[in-house]
Amino acid sequence: MRAHEAGWAHAAVSVRGPAWLREPADANALVPQLWSGTARKVDGVLEVGGVKLTDLVAEHGSPAYVLDEADFRARARAFRDAFDSYDVYYAGKAFLCTTVARWVVEEGLFLDVCSGGELAVAERAGVPAERIGFHGNNKSYGELERAVELGVGRIIVDSFHEIERLASVTRELGRTARVLIRVTAGVEAHTHEYIATAHEDQKFGFSISSGDALDAAGQIAATDGLKLLGLHSHIGSQIFDSAGFEVAARRVLALHAQIADEVGVTLPELDLGGGFGIAYTTQDDPSDPAQLATELTKIVTEECKARDLEVPRLSIEPGRAIVGPAMCTVYEVGTVKAVELDGGAVRTYVSVDGGMSDNIRTALYDADYSATLASRPSDAPALLTRIVGKHCEAGDIVVKDEFLPGDVAPGDLVAVPGTGAYCRSMASNYNHVPRPPVVAVADGTSRVVVRREEVDDLLRLDVDPDGRVRD
């Protein structure tokens, strides 16, 4: 938990960096597991997808999110092939645009959305409705109405009010909605408290232990226009092992059997959730898709056998594990400042032209990131630095601790890996800073898939005192 009411950045911290961070023998070298598959240094310049980031910034400006298409597709295929008997749902909330939605379908995945806006992107991209799942703990009547009109493959219901709301929609439209029940299995995922989602004291789902989940199943089964497909369990995000899934599967499959016995409905599907972790720093050691598939399949098979259940159709949601490593963010250094602290210690602040408006996760979750000098080679010794943004906020920190070459200077480019998940999705216009573009790279070429915002975009929403919207 945070040690200071104003946030971790205000608490007393060491200038030596965390224990896991080691001074590199070569401050120019990349740590391969932190970067997308095509990232490499050529004469000190970082290339992704065969595109030098110096050239990319010259053409598209900075900061910019750089999306490695080949890496994204390879990770999507790896999950599709490892979980070949499952339906694999890409998490639209991690990062979504029409281009990515099309890649998802082309690589044989399904798409999970959790708002009307994400659903609209999927519709615009031509994603077949039957390949869409619709999440969310407070879907509006209009969102449910559009989902039913489109015929989305499944709606994951989250409350008794939503069941009533969805029933009203299906009656009005004369349609049937395919439904999964989001359940909370009472499992504490080993992750940050804000992204652990299966314990009892949180907003998502129906509790198994209280009986609400069973009651929801009975209500859905008795409601015309709703077809009960199965249960959905999600224990959190940035998870590195299968231990939590084993406990959750046991409890969810017990409910699965109870619904068959007491409600009289044999559920054909089960969604295990996912939220698999990625490597943001050298302290992270994620599992590969094949290992995860083997472990999860074994867990479900053994639990079903113990309960004399037929194994249902399984779904999985890898979460950030597909797009997270496939993107990095490139910034330009604006200032370098050595600040003397109590006791004579020195903190070196490297300020870049982005910050918490394009990556809120460090401030929000105390997340750790890595970085590299991206624009040139350097023979200078490694220097422990803190990479910070341009915003008027003491907690505007991009990378809390990282070794960069000691001659890092204004005009240099630095790149931060692992920014594909949630950085652009959670980006803001704090301090009225326009959001960066997303530039996809592949085979030595770059193309904008989400354009950079301009100041005119911000002003376009600003209503003058006389009530007119500015042109």
C-alpha positions in Angstrom: 0.0 0.0 0.0 1.1 3.6 -0.5 3.2 5.1 2.4 2.1 8.7 1.9 -1.4 10.1 1.5 -0.3 12.1 -1.5 1.1 9.1 -3.3 4.3 7.0 -3.3 6.2 9.7 -5.1 6.0 11.9 -2.0 7.3 9.3 0.4 11.0 8.9 1.4 12.7 6.7 -1.2 16.2 5.5 -1.8 18.3 7.0 -4.6 20.1 3.7 -5.1 17.1 2.2 -7.0 15.2 -1.1 -6.2 17.1 -4.2 -5.1 16.3 -6.0 -8.4 17.7 -3.3 -10.6 21.3 -4.1 -11.5 23.8 -1.7 -13.2 24.3 -3.0 -16.7 27.7 -3.8 -18.2 26.5 -2.0 -21.3 24.0 0.8 -20.9 23.2 0.6 -24.6 22.1 -3.0 -24.6 18.5 -4.1 -24.9 17.1 -6.7 -22.5 15.3 -8.9 -25.1 12.4 -10.2 -23.0 11.2 -6.6 -22.4 10.9 -5.6 -26.0 8.8 -6.7 -29.0 10.2 -9.3 -31.3 11.6 -7.1 -34.0 13.3 -4.5 -31.7 17.0 -4.2 -32.0 19.8 -1.7 -31.8 21.7 -0.8 -35.0 24.7 1.4 -34.4 23.1 2.5 -31.1 19.8 3.5 -32.8 16.7 1.5 -31.8 14.8 -0.1 -34.7 11.3 -1.6 -34.4 9.7 -3.4 -37.4 12.8 -2.4 -39.4 12.1 1.3 -38.8 14.7 3.5 -37.0 13.0 5.4 -34.3 15.0 8.5 -35.3 13.3 8.3 -38.7 9.9 7.6 -37.2 10.2 10.6 -34.9 11.4 12.8 -37.8 8.3 11.8 -39.7 5.6 11.5 -37.0 7.0 13.6 -34.1 7.3 12.7 -30.5 6.1 11.3 -28.2 4.6 8.4 -30.1 3.4 4.9 -29.4 5.2 2.5 -31.7 3.2 -0.7 -32.4 5.1 -3.7 -33.8 2.6 -5.4 -36.1 4.6 -8.6 -36.6 5.0 -9.0 -32.8 1.3 -8.4 -32.1 0.3 -10.9 -34.7 2.8 -13.5 -33.5 1.6 -13.2 -29.9 -2.0 -13.5 -31.0 -1.2 -16.7 -33.0 0.8 -18.1 -30.1 -2.3 -17.9 -27.8 -4.6 -19.1 -30.6 -2.4 -22.2 -31.3 -1.6 -23.0 -27.6 -5.3 -22.7 -26.6 -6.5 -24.4 -29.8 -9.6 -25.9 -28.2 -10.6 -22.6 -26.5 -12.1 -19.4 -27.7 -9.4 -16.8 -27.1 -10.7 -13.2 -26.5 -8.5 -10.2 -27.1 -9.0 -7.5 -24.5 -10.2 -4.4 -26.3 -9.7 -2.3 -23.1 -6.0 -2.9 -23.3 -5.7 -1.1 -26.6 -8.3 -0.9 -29.4 -8.5 0.8 -32.8 -10.1 -0.4 -36.0 -6.7 -1.7 -37.4 -6.1 -3.8 -34.3 -9.6 -5.1 -34.3 -9.1 -6.3 -37.8 -5.8 -7.9 -36.9 -7.6 -9.8 -34.0 -10.1 -11.3 -36.4 -7.5 -12.1 -39.1 -5.5 -14.0 -36.5 -8.5 -16.1 -35.5 -9.3 -14.5 -32.1 -12.5 -13.2 -30.6 -12.9 -9.7 -29.2 -13.9 -8.6 -25.7 -15.4 -5.1 -25.4 -16.7 -3.3 -22.3 -18.4 -0.1 -23.5 -20.5 1.3 -26.2 -17.5 3.0 -27.6 -15.4 -0.1 -27.9 -18.4 -1.9 -29.5 -18.6 0.9 -32.0 -15.0 0.4 -33.0 -15.6 -3.3 -33.4 -18.6 -2.6 -35.6 -16.6 -0.1 -37.7 -13.8 -2.6 -38.1 -16.2 -5.2 -39.4 -15.7 -7.7 -36.5 -18.4 -10.4 -36.9 -20.9 -9.8 -34.0 -20.8 -13.4 -33.0 -17.1 -13.1 -32.2 -17.7 -10.3 -29.7 -18.2 -10.6 -26.0 -19.6 -7.6 -24.0 -18.3 -7.0 -20.5 -19.0 -4.2 -18.0 -20.5 -3.8 -14.5 -22.9 -1.0 -15.5 -23.9 -1.3 -19.1 -26.5 1.3 -20.1 -29.9 0.5 -21.7 -28.6 1.9 -24.9 -25.4 -0.1 -24.9 -27.3 -3.3 -24.3 -29.8 -2.4 -26.9 -27.1 -2.0 -29.5 -25.4 -5.2 -28.5 -28.6 -7.1 -28.9 -29.4 -5.4 -32.2 -25.9 -6.4 -33.5 -26.3 -10.0 -32.2 -23.1 -10.1 -30.2 -22.0 -13.6 -29.3 -22.3 -13.2 -25.6 -23.1 -10.6 -22.9 -21.5 -11.1 -19.5 -24.0 -9.9 -17.0 -22.8 -8.4 -13.7 -25.9 -7.6 -11.5 -29.5 -8.3 -11.0 -30.4 -4.9 -12.3 -28.6 -5.7 -15.5 -30.5 -9.0 -15.9 -33.8 -7.0 -15.7 -32.4 -4.3 -18.0 -31.3 -6.9 -20.6 -34.6 -8.7 -20.4 -36.5 -5.5 -21.1 -34.2 -4.9 -24.1 -34.8 -8.4 -25.6 -38.6 -8.1 -25.1 -38.7 -4.7 -26.9 -36.6 -6.0 -29.8 -38.1 -9.5 -29.9 -34.6 -11.0 -29.8 -32.7 -13.5 -27.6 -29.4 -12.5 -25.8 -26.7 -15.1 -25.1 -25.6 -14.6 -21.5 -22.7 -15.6 -19.2 -22.7 -14.8 -15.5 -19.7 -13.0 -14.1 -18.9 -14.6 -10.7 -16.5 -13.8 -7.9 -14.8 -16.9 -6.7 -13.2 -15.3 -3.6 -9.7 -15.8 -4.9 -7.0 -13.2 -4.1 -4.8 -12.7 -7.1 -1.2 -11.9 -6.4 -1.3 -8.5 -8.0 -2.0 -4.8 -7.2 -5.2 -4.4 -5.2 -6.8 -2.2 -7.9 -6.5 -5.0 -10.5 -7.3 -8.0 -8.4 -10.9 -8.7 -9.3 -12.1 -12.0 -7.8 -12.1 -11.3 -4.1 -15.4 -10.5 -2.5 -15.1 -6.8 -1.7 -15.2 -5.3 -5.2 -17.6 -4.1 -7.8 -17.6 -7.0 -10.3 -19.8 -10.0 -10.5 -22.1 -12.2 -8.4 -20.7 -13.8 -5.3 -20.6 -17.5 -5.2 -20.4 -17.8 -1.4 -23.4 -15.6 -0.8 -25.6 -17.5 -3.2 -26.2 -14.6 -5.5 -24.6 -16.3 -8.4 -26.9 -19.3 -8.1 -29.9 -17.0 -7.8 -28.8 -15.1 -10.9 -28.6 -18.4 -12.8 -32.2 -19.2 -11.8 -33.5 -15.8 -12.7 -31.8 -15.9 -16.2 -33.0 -19.5 -16.9 -36.6 -18.4 -16.1 -36.5 -15.3 -18.3 -37.7 -15.3 -21.8 -35.2 -13.8 -24.2 -32.1 -14.8 -22.2 -30.1 -17.9 -23.0 -27.8 -18.9 -20.2 -24.5 -20.1 -21.7 -22.2 -20.4 -18.7 -20.1 -18.8 -16.0 -17.3 -16.3 -16.3 -14.5 -16.0 -13.7 -11.7 -13.4 -13.7 -9.2 -13.3 -10.8 -7.1 -10.3 -11.8 -4.4 -9.0 -14.1 -0.6 -9.2 -14.4 -0.7 -12.8 -13.1 2.3 -15.0 -13.5 1.2 -18.5 -12.2 -1.8 -20.8 -12.3 -2.3 -21.3 -8.6 -5.1 -18.8 -8.4 -6.9 -20.4 -11.4 -6.8 -23.8 -9.7 -8.8 -22.5 -6.7 -11.1 -20.4 -8.8 -11.9 -23.3 -11.2 -12.7 -25.6 -8.3 -15.2 -23.1 -6.9 -16.7 -22.1 -10.3 -17.1 -25.7 -11.4 -18.8 -26.6 -8.1 -21.3 -23.8 -9.0 -21.6 -25.2 -12.5 -22.6 -28.6 -11.1 -25.0 -26.9 -8.6 -26.8 -25.0 -11.4 -27.3 -28.3 -13.3 -28.7 -30.0 -10.2 -30.9 -27.1 -8.8 -31.7 -25.0 -11.8 -31.9 -27.8 -14.3 -29.6 -26.2 -16.8 -26.4 -27.8 -18.1 -24.1 -25.0 -19.0 -22.2 -25.5 -22.3 -19.5 -22.9 -21.7 -17.0 -21.7 -19.1 -14.7 -18.6 -19.3 -11.6 -18.9 -17.1 -10.7 -15.2 -17.5 -6.9 -14.7 -17.8 -5.1 -11.5 -17.2 -1.7 -13.0 -17.9 1.4 -11.0 -17.0 4.1 -9.5 -19.1 7.7 -8.5 -18.4 8.0 -4.7 -17.7 11.4 -5.1 -16.0 13.9 -7.8 -15.3 12.1 -8.8 -12.1 9.1 -10.1 -14.2 9.1 -13.7 -15.5 5.9 -14.4 -17.4 4.8 -17.9 -18.6 4.5 -18.7 -22.3 1.1 -19.5 -23.8 1.8 -23.2 -24.2 2.7 -23.6 -20.6 -0.4 -21.7 -19.5 -2.6 -23.8 -21.8 -1.2 -27.0 -20.4 -1.7 -26.0 -16.8 -5.2 -24.5 -17.2 -6.5 -27.4 -19.2 -5.2 -29.9 -16.7 -6.8 -28.0 -13.9 -10.2 -27.9 -15.6 -10.0 -31.5 -16.8 -9.2 -32.8 -13.3 -11.9 -30.8 -11.6 -14.5 -31.9 -14.2 -13.5 -35.5 -13.8 -13.7 -35.3 -10.0 -17.3 -34.0 -10.3 -18.3 -36.3 -13.1 -18.9 -33.3 -15.4 -18.4 -33.0 -19.1 -15.7 -30.4 -19.9 -17.5 -27.3 -21.2 -16.4 -25.2 -24.1 -13.7 -23.1 -22.6 -12.7 -19.4 -23.2 -9.6 -17.5 -22.1 -8.8 -13.8 -22.0 -5.0 -13.2 -22.2 -5.5 -9.5 -21.3 -2.4 -7.4 -21.8 -0.2 -10.3 -22.8 -0.8 -9.8 -26.6 -0.6 -6.1 -27.1 1.4 -5.1 -24.0 4.9 -6.2 -25.2 4.1 -5.3 -28.8 4.3 -1.5 -28.2 6.9 0.9 -26.9 6.7 4.7 -26.4 9.4 7.0 -27.8 10.1 10.4 -26.2 12.5 13.3 -26.7 14.5 14.4 -23.8 14.0 18.1 -22.9 16.1 18.6 -19.8 18.5 16.8 -17.5 18.7 17.9 -13.9 20.9 16.6 -11.1 19.2 17.3 -7.8 21.3 17.0 -4.5 19.3 15.4 -1.7 19.9 15.1 2.0 23.1 13.4 2.9 24.8 14.4 -0.4 23.0 11.9 -2.6 22.1 13.0 -6.1 19.0 12.2 -8.1 19.2 12.7 -11.9 15.9 13.7 -13.5 15.5 13.2 -17.2 12.5 15.1 -18.4 10.7 14.0 -21.6 8.0 15.5 -23.8 5.2 13.2 -22.5 4.4 11.8 -19.1 1.4 10.8 -17.1 -1.0 11.9 -19.8 0.3 9.1 -22.1 1.2 6.6 -19.3 -0.7 7.0 -16.1 0.2 3.6 -14.8 3.3 4.6 -12.9 1.3 7.1 -10.9 -1.9 5.1 -10.6 -0.5 1.6 -9.9 3.1 2.3 -8.8 4.0 0.4 -11.9 7.6 -0.2 -12.9 9.0 0.3 -16.4 12.3 0.2 -18.2 13.9 2.4 -20.8 16.8 2.7 -23.2 18.6 5.5 -25.1 17.1 5.1 -28.6 18.8 7.6 -30.8 22.6 7.0 -30.7 25.4 4.9 -29.2 27.2 6.1 -26.1 30.5 5.1 -24.4 29.5 6.9 -21.2 29.2 4.9 -17.9 25.7 4.0 -16.8 23.9 6.5 -14.7 20.9 5.8 -12.5 18.2 8.2 -13.6 14.5 8.9 -13.1 12.5 9.6 -16.3 9.8 12.2 -15.7 7.2 13.9 -17.7 6.3 17.5 -18.5 3.2 17.8 -16.4 2.7 20.1 -13.5 2.6 17.2 -11.0 5.3 15.9 -8.7 4.1 12.3 -9.3 4.5 12.7 -13.1 7.0 9.9 -13.4 7.3 7.6 -16.4 10.2 5.3 -15.2 11.1 5.5 -11.5 14.6 4.1 -11.8 16.6 3.2 -14.9 20.3 3.1 -15.9 20.9 5.3 -19.0 24.2 6.4 -20.4 25.6 9.1 -18.2 25.8 11.6 -21.1 22.1 11.6 -21.8 21.2 15.1 -23.0 18.4 17.3 -24.4 17.5 16.2 -27.9 18.2 12.5 -27.2 15.4 10.0 -27.7 14.5 7.4 -25.0 12.1 4.5 -25.5 10.0 2.7 -22.9 9.0 -0.9 -23.7 5.8 -2.7 -22.7 3.4 0.3 -23.2 0.9 -1.5 -25.4 -1.6 -2.3 -22.7 -3.6 0.5 -21.1 -1.3 3.4 -21.8 -3.1 4.8 -24.9 -6.4 3.5 -23.6 -6.0 5.4 -20.3 -4.4 8.4 -21.8 -5.7 11.9 -20.9 -5.4 15.5 -21.9 -4.1 16.6 -18.5 -2.7 20.1 -18.7 -4.4 20.2 -22.2 -1.7 18.1 -23.7 -2.8 16.4 -26.9 -2.5 12.6 -26.9 0.3 11.0 -29.0 -0.3 9.0 -32.2 -0.1 5.2 -32.5 2.3 4.4 -35.4 2.3 0.8 -36.6 5.6 -0.5 -38.0 6.3 -3.5 -40.2 8.8 -4.5 -42.9 10.6 -1.2 -42.7 7.6 1.0 -43.1 5.4 3.0 -40.7 1.8 4.1 -40.8 -0.4 6.0 -38.4 -3.3 3.9 -37.1 -4.4 6.5 -34.5 -3.5 10.0 -35.4 -1.9 12.6 -33.1 -4.3 14.9 -31.4 -3.8 18.6 -32.1 -4.7 21.6 -30.0 -7.6 22.3 -32.4 -9.1 18.9 -31.4 -9.1 20.1 -27.8 -10.6 23.5 -28.7 -13.3 21.9 -30.8 -15.0 20.6 -27.7 -14.7 23.9 -25.9 -18.0 25.9 -25.8 -17.7 29.7 -25.9 -19.6 31.7 -23.3 -22.3 32.6 -25.8 -23.0 28.9 -26.3 -21.3 28.4 -29.6 -18.8 25.6 -30.2 -15.6 26.9 -31.7 -14.8 26.0 -35.3 
